[in-house]
């Protein structure tokens, strides 16, 4: 579907004018709806979005209409559900290209995957989550599910722990206090003192691990991409199903990841 040929609910065809004094606030609310939709890969109804955004249904419906007409949101008439639109994908690709994550990083990720035979993932921090910006799957039939654009937990992933451990001091301290330590599996660290100790360990050893803490049956190891101040602006990981590699065998890939991370840190624009 073209971003200029988006289906819009019939009763959204004539949107009333918004007073100028409300426009700035409405922009913020619209952006908030896009963030909420980003967490709903299967889409959501207007009523569901209204409840999650804590906005009146009429306001949510009107904003969704505007976003749909501009291609930022797609409307599925059969299921009466909304999804992120192609224009969001286009903008995301431009951001990725601007930061070198597509052209510069991808060959390095492919090289790592060729040597490990496993998936390689590049992530950045997005507030209290990590954002997958690039990924190369291994040649095996088992596919890692963290596709580009995926938002994941910082406390339960190797890439997330590396980003927290090597954040600026004030940011790390805030994250250690503020992160919601949601239990994603029976192995997730949910005790704040234990999580703090885990992050200190990651900082000391220079890499982070995840052993079925984010998803049962998966483990990973990650290293930070450091700027000139020694702070992480991204992290690089190898992820594998537990039946294929032991933790000891996975950790053998740390030197390769560190070498690739140093190369990427030298070549990518640093935020």
Backbone torsions as a table, in degrees:
resi	resn	phi	psi	omega
1	UNK	NA	132.0	178.1
2	UNK	-73.3	147.3	179.0
3	UNK	-67.6	-13.9	178.4
4	UNK	-97.6	2.2	-179.4
5	UNK	-129.8	53.4	-174.7
6	UNK	-89.7	137.0	177.1
7	UNK	-71.2	130.2	179.4
8	UNK	-123.1	135.4	175.7
9	UNK	-53.9	139.8	-174.5
10	UNK	-56.8	-37.9	-175.9
11	UNK	-81.0	5.5	173.5
12	UNK	-103.7	6.9	-173.6
13	UNK	-67.6	-28.6	-177.2
14	UNK	-123.0	89.8	-177.2
15	UNK	-84.7	132.2	177.8
16	UNK	-67.3	153.3	178.8
17	UNK	-64.6	142.0	177.6
18	UNK	-98.3	128.1	178.6
19	UNK	-56.3	145.4	-176.4
20	UNK	-57.9	-38.0	-176.8
21	UNK	-62.7	-22.7	-177.0
22	UNK	-96.7	-5.9	-169.7
23	UNK	-65.2	-42.1	-179.5
24	UNK	-61.5	-43.9	179.4
25	UNK	-64.9	-38.7	-179.3
26	UNK	-67.2	-34.9	176.2
27	UNK	-61.4	-45.0	178.5
28	UNK	-61.0	-40.6	179.2
29	UNK	-66.6	-39.8	179.1
30	UNK	-63.6	-42.8	177.9
31	UNK	-63.1	-37.1	176.8
32	UNK	-61.5	-37.5	177.9
33	UNK	-65.5	-38.3	178.1
34	UNK	-63.2	-40.2	178.1
35	UNK	-62.6	-43.6	179.0
36	UNK	-62.6	-42.2	178.8
37	UNK	-65.4	-29.8	177.1
38	UNK	-63.2	-22.7	177.7
39	UNK	-92.7	5.9	-177.8
40	UNK	-124.2	78.7	-176.6
41	UNK	-59.4	-25.1	178.9
42	UNK	-93.4	2.5	-179.7
43	UNK	85.7	173.1	-179.2
44	UNK	-152.6	153.6	177.5
45	UNK	-79.4	164.6	178.4
46	UNK	-60.3	-38.0	-179.8
47	UNK	-65.4	-42.0	178.7
48	UNK	-64.2	-43.3	179.9
49	UNK	-64.8	-40.9	178.9
50	UNK	-58.8	-44.5	179.8
51	UNK	-65.1	-44.5	-177.6
52	UNK	-67.3	-35.8	-178.8
53	UNK	-83.1	-10.5	-176.6
54	UNK	56.8	45.5	178.4
55	UNK	-120.7	153.1	173.9
56	UNK	-58.3	146.2	-178.0
57	UNK	-59.4	-40.3	-178.2
58	UNK	-62.9	-40.0	178.8
59	UNK	-66.7	-45.8	179.0
60	UNK	-59.8	-44.8	-177.9
61	UNK	-63.0	-41.8	-180.0
62	UNK	-66.4	-43.0	179.3
63	UNK	-65.1	-41.9	178.0
64	UNK	-61.2	-35.3	177.2
65	UNK	-63.2	-44.6	178.2
66	UNK	-63.3	-44.8	-179.3
67	UNK	-65.5	-35.0	178.4
68	UNK	-67.5	-44.6	-179.8
69	UNK	-61.7	-32.5	-178.0
70	UNK	-90.3	1.9	175.6
71	UNK	86.0	2.4	179.5
72	UNK	-78.1	-22.2	179.9
73	UNK	-133.5	142.4	172.3
74	UNK	-105.3	142.6	177.2
75	UNK	-111.2	128.7	179.4
76	UNK	-102.3	101.1	-174.2
77	UNK	-59.4	-41.1	-176.0
78	UNK	-60.8	-45.3	-179.0
79	UNK	-95.3	-3.6	-177.5
80	UNK	51.4	47.0	-178.0
81	UNK	-126.0	154.8	-179.3
82	UNK	-111.9	144.4	177.8
83	UNK	-135.2	158.9	171.4
84	UNK	-60.1	140.9	-175.8
85	UNK	-95.1	177.0	-176.9
86	UNK	-65.4	-29.3	-179.3
87	UNK	-64.4	-33.0	175.3
88	UNK	-63.0	-43.5	177.7
89	UNK	-60.7	-43.2	179.7
90	UNK	-60.6	-45.4	179.7
91	UNK	-65.1	-39.9	178.9
92	UNK	-62.5	-39.9	178.2
93	UNK	-64.2	-38.3	179.1
94	UNK	-66.2	-40.2	176.9
95	UNK	-63.7	-44.8	179.1
96	UNK	-59.3	-44.6	179.2
97	UNK	-65.2	-39.3	-179.5
98	UNK	-60.8	-39.6	-179.1
99	UNK	-85.9	0.5	177.9
100	UNK	81.1	6.8	-175.3
101	UNK	-68.7	-27.1	180.0
102	UNK	-86.0	-62.9	-173.9
103	UNK	-72.0	-43.2	-174.7
104	UNK	-83.7	-44.2	-172.9
105	UNK	-78.8	-35.5	-172.0
106	UNK	-57.6	-44.2	178.7
107	UNK	-61.1	-34.8	178.8
108	UNK	-68.3	-43.1	178.2
109	UNK	-62.5	-40.3	178.6
110	UNK	-63.4	-39.1	-180.0
111	UNK	-65.1	-41.2	178.3
112	UNK	-63.1	-44.5	-180.0
113	UNK	-63.5	-37.9	177.3
114	UNK	-60.8	-34.5	-177.7
115	UNK	-83.8	-32.1	-178.7
116	UNK	-92.6	-27.5	-173.4
117	UNK	75.5	11.4	-176.4
118	UNK	-127.4	171.5	-178.8
119	UNK	-68.7	141.0	176.2
120	UNK	-120.0	132.6	-172.8
121	UNK	-128.7	135.5	175.8
122	UNK	-115.7	126.4	-176.7
123	UNK	-132.3	156.3	172.4
124	UNK	-127.0	165.0	177.5
125	UNK	-88.2	134.8	176.1
126	UNK	-125.3	86.3	-176.5
127	UNK	66.2	-120.3	-179.2
128	UNK	-96.1	15.6	177.9
129	UNK	-130.0	167.9	169.6
130	UNK	-109.0	146.6	-178.3
131	UNK	-115.3	122.9	175.0
132	UNK	-75.1	120.5	-178.6
133	UNK	-105.2	-20.1	176.5
134	UNK	-160.7	152.4	-178.8
135	UNK	-156.8	142.3	172.4
136	UNK	-125.0	119.4	178.5
137	UNK	-75.0	152.0	175.8
138	UNK	-76.6	170.1	-178.8
139	UNK	-73.5	-9.2	-179.1
140	UNK	-70.6	163.4	-177.8
141	UNK	-75.0	-23.5	-179.5
142	UNK	-77.1	122.6	-173.4
143	UNK	-107.7	132.4	176.1
144	UNK	-75.8	139.0	-170.1
145	UNK	-90.6	-4.7	-177.4
146	UNK	-81.4	78.3	-179.8
147	UNK	-75.8	160.7	175.3
148	UNK	-53.0	134.6	-176.2
149	UNK	97.4	-11.9	-179.9
150	UNK	-70.2	132.9	173.7
151	UNK	-102.8	126.7	-177.2
152	UNK	-129.8	171.8	-177.5
153	UNK	-75.9	137.1	176.6
154	UNK	-72.8	-36.7	-171.0
155	UNK	-79.5	-16.4	-172.3
156	UNK	-115.0	7.9	-177.6
157	UNK	-126.4	154.2	177.7
158	UNK	-66.8	-43.9	179.1
159	UNK	-62.4	-38.9	-179.7
160	UNK	-66.7	-44.1	178.9
161	UNK	-61.8	-39.6	178.9
162	UNK	-64.6	-38.4	179.1
163	UNK	-66.9	-38.8	178.5
164	UNK	-70.0	-47.1	-174.8
165	UNK	-62.2	-31.2	-176.8
166	UNK	-112.3	22.1	172.3
167	UNK	-73.9	164.7	173.7
168	UNK	-56.4	150.9	-172.3
169	UNK	-53.0	-47.1	-177.2
170	UNK	-66.8	-37.9	178.9
171	UNK	-68.8	-40.8	178.9
172	UNK	-63.0	-44.0	179.8
173	UNK	-61.0	-42.1	179.6
174	UNK	-65.6	-42.5	-179.4
175	UNK	-64.3	-39.6	180.0
176	UNK	-63.1	-27.9	179.8
177	UNK	-91.3	-31.5	-167.8
178	UNK	-101.7	-23.1	-176.3
179	UNK	-60.3	135.8	173.8
180	UNK	-81.3	116.1	-175.5
181	UNK	-88.6	67.9	-176.3
182	UNK	-69.7	133.3	177.8
183	UNK	-76.7	110.8	180.0
184	UNK	-93.7	-29.0	171.8
185	UNK	-142.1	178.5	178.2
186	UNK	-69.8	-9.7	-178.7
187	UNK	-101.0	-4.1	-177.9
188	UNK	-65.4	137.0	175.0
189	UNK	-74.9	118.6	-178.9
190	UNK	-118.6	-9.2	178.2
191	UNK	-88.1	127.8	-173.4
192	UNK	-65.6	-38.5	178.4
193	UNK	-65.3	-40.1	178.5
194	UNK	-66.1	-38.6	178.9
195	UNK	-66.7	-40.3	177.6
196	UNK	-61.4	-42.6	178.1
197	UNK	-64.1	-38.1	178.5
198	UNK	-63.0	-43.0	-179.4
199	UNK	-67.4	-38.3	175.9
200	UNK	-62.8	-38.9	177.9
201	UNK	-64.8	-43.2	178.1
202	UNK	-59.7	-42.9	-178.7
203	UNK	-65.2	-38.5	-179.9
204	UNK	-68.0	-45.0	-172.3
205	UNK	-88.5	-17.0	175.1
206	UNK	88.2	6.2	177.1
207	UNK	-152.5	161.9	-179.5
208	UNK	-125.0	152.0	177.3
209	UNK	-126.2	156.7	172.6
210	UNK	-133.5	123.6	-178.8
211	UNK	-124.8	86.8	-179.6
212	UNK	60.3	27.3	179.2
213	UNK	-87.3	-27.2	-178.4
214	UNK	-102.9	-32.4	-177.4
215	UNK	-153.6	128.0	178.6
216	UNK	-61.1	135.8	177.9
217	UNK	90.4	1.4	-178.4
218	UNK	-127.0	144.8	170.9
219	UNK	-137.6	160.6	-176.5
220	UNK	-155.5	159.8	172.4
221	UNK	-132.6	141.0	-176.3
222	UNK	-138.9	151.1	175.8
223	UNK	-128.2	153.8	-179.7
224	UNK	-83.8	152.3	165.2
225	UNK	-97.6	116.9	-170.8
226	UNK	-103.1	141.1	173.2
227	UNK	-85.1	-173.9	-175.3
228	UNK	-66.5	-18.0	177.4
229	UNK	-91.4	0.7	-180.0
230	UNK	83.1	17.8	179.6
231	UNK	-107.1	147.0	-176.6
232	UNK	-76.9	130.1	170.3
233	UNK	-111.5	-3.7	175.3
234	UNK	-167.3	172.8	174.9
235	UNK	-143.9	152.8	-174.2
236	UNK	-124.9	133.2	-174.2
237	UNK	-135.5	154.0	165.3
238	UNK	-110.9	128.2	-178.4
239	UNK	-121.7	139.3	-175.6
240	UNK	-144.2	154.6	169.0
241	UNK	-73.6	145.7	-173.1
242	UNK	-64.0	-25.9	-177.7
243	UNK	-74.2	-13.3	-175.4
244	UNK	-99.3	-34.3	-179.5
245	UNK	-136.3	135.4	171.4
246	UNK	-73.5	166.0	177.2
247	UNK	-62.1	-38.2	179.1
248	UNK	-61.8	-44.0	178.9
249	UNK	-67.3	-35.8	178.5
250	UNK	-65.6	-41.4	-178.9
251	UNK	-66.3	-19.4	176.7
252	UNK	-65.1	-16.4	179.3
253	UNK	-87.5	-4.3	-176.9
254	UNK	-57.5	-47.4	179.4
255	UNK	-58.3	-38.9	177.8
256	UNK	-64.1	-44.0	178.3
257	UNK	-63.5	-40.9	-179.8
258	UNK	-65.4	-38.0	177.5
259	UNK	-65.1	-44.3	178.7
260	UNK	-65.9	-39.1	179.6
261	UNK	-64.4	-39.8	178.2
262	UNK	-64.8	-39.9	177.7
263	UNK	-63.8	-45.5	-179.9
264	UNK	-65.8	-38.9	179.9
265	UNK	-62.5	-32.7	179.7
266	UNK	-77.4	-23.6	-172.8
267	UNK	-105.0	-26.9	-176.6
268	UNK	-87.3	146.7	171.2
269	UNK	-62.2	136.3	-176.9
270	UNK	-103.8	135.8	-177.4
271	UNK	-91.2	NA	NA
